[in-house]
Amino acid sequence: MSVQPDEVTVRAVASTDLDDWVGAVAWDPTGSVVAGACADGRVVTLAAADGAVREVGRHSEPATHVAWSPDGVLASTGQDGVVLLGDAGRVVLEGRGWPQALAWRPDGRRLAVARGRQVHLLDQDGATVGTSKPFPATVSSLAWSTRGGRLAAGTYGGVRMLQGDGLRTDRWLRWEGSVLAVAVSPDGRRLAHGNQDDSVLFWDLGGRNQLEMQGYETKVQELSWRADGRLLATGGGQAVTVWDFAGRGPAGSRPLELDHHEQPVSWVGFAPTGDLLATVAFDGRLVLWRPPHDRPVAGVEIEDALTCGAWSPDGRRLAVGGTDGTLAVVELA
Amino acid sequence: MTTLEPELAKVPVTVLTGFLGSGKTTLLNRILTEQHGLKIAVIENEYGEISIDHDLVVETDEEVFEMNNGCICCSVRGDLIRILGQILRRKQRFDHILIETTGLADPGPVIQTFFMDQELAGQLQLDGVVTVVDAKHVGLHLGEAPEVQEQIAFADVIVLNKTDLVDEADLDALEGRIGGLNAVATVHRAQNAEIPIAEVLGIGGYDLQRHDALVDRPLVPAPTGELPMASPARHDDAVGSVGIATDGELDAERFHEWLSTLLQEQGEDIFRSKGIVNLQGEEDPWVFQGVHMLLSGEHGRPWGAAPPTNRLVFIGRNLDRAGLEAGFRTCLA
């Protein structure tokens, strides 16, 4: 593919083949090791520097989620309904049902797990400290507010804002539809959710305003706020749509359309700081953008349909996973 | 990118329904234990009657929700969207997926799931709905449980089970009554759910190109537009079939307008629709099918030796036969 080398270049620095669908990737807090969840049940780490591969956990069914706490505790879950914690893959939660989301609170002292119609809350040692009451529908997604005061839980019927270890519903953002992805803006002012109904919805958390944006090609499962909270990147179908919340916000505005991928986009992510946006798709491409510019600034093509991605905390590296088992690290220069 | 990869064959999905005690799970076990060499994944409701022993059995808790996608509003199964999406991520590809519903389930949302979710629609092909009917007790259930009528109405194949408990005359009467509910399903008589697997899997119930069944069905084309598919209303079933069989060319624009408006306005009561029609100016037949408000159509295989004709079937609740017929007539060129 043709790339404008414009100030950023990317190159693959480490890679391994896990031989089965990699469904999630996550970086350790130092940005030197990435963990991947593999459909064969394994949780594997890959070191960016020397490419060293290590199995750190094993599920009896496909592993689906990995999350690393700021203190360096790795959590994983899979279709066996089990949550594993730490380098030795210790079982800390068991039960029926396929977990849909796994999220450390920003302070690293609580791990939220969405399984079935409930949310479970564990401490950093894996002890259960709270369980929500069963909601009327499955919890599809979780997102902590920036300071960790609230946990947003997406479900059919809207988003519940849960509070404290008791996971009491503090506020219920009701919406008539099935929520698939939730993201709270870094400044805490807004919440966005992506929906089964080919739409996204924005909530002004300070007030009661909501704004629905329809017209996506498919359901919307990918959301990412820019660090300053001004831009939101969304993925539904092959196009990436970026909404601008400056001034009077996106109401009535035309969003930025980043049209490049030739297969559905599987992940979008703004860098932890700065203005770079990474997008990953089933066409095997990892592409970098600098909105509002609508042309790629860098990219790399990998011989696998890419399913997921993650920025290292320092924003210098990216990790991607693929359907055939690729787990790879890409470095920015 | 100049070349497109050959599309992977879609995995066929069979929906197995039947009222409590009909022998649905017996049939499921029969399918799984027969030496067919197929790798089958089973999605079973949480309250399955008998435990089954198999490679991949996923238990599910039915979650029906409303989905509003532009002008179409319909019910889908959120649990199936999640589970099927994740089953497709395993390296081990399945040759077939079987979904067993609860005895009280409305098959409508299950079927609509495959048309409303693009990710699933791209990878799965609904093969058909197989409904197991207890020949001994169905007469009682038909009057008491609306679900039984719905399950029969949505069926592509009906397994009239436990025929050893009923005499021949009663079976004939029952088959006649079932034919009144659903004029296009193939009915097989069985004892202990013994039926060749080829009669229930790979039937192409939603394959638009398999319209032979509609054309070859022994209904005499009546020049007057008489409705030979409809069986005499010996029972006061709310669910029934209305067939339209007539020669002549249709005005394409008027026909499409009539059909889409009809399903928009009456789609709640019209469970399924199917047809092959002769549009003016078109060389090949136009074939269509609908599930409630969802409608799809395309050109069928050439007429060949068979003279062009129009065959339409509507299956639903409280259908207005005269109204359907009159509406159709306005489409004649």
Interface residues (C-beta under 8 A of the other chain):
Chain A: D19 D20 W21 G23 A39 D40 P62 T64 Q79 R96 W98 Q100 G116 A137 T138 S140 Y156 E176 G177 S178 Q196 D197 D198 Q214 E217 T218 K219 E262 P264 D283 T307 T323
Chain B: M1 E59 D61 E63 F65 E66 M67 N68 N69 G70 V76 G78 D79 I81 R82 I83 Q86 R89 R90 K91 D117 Q118 E119
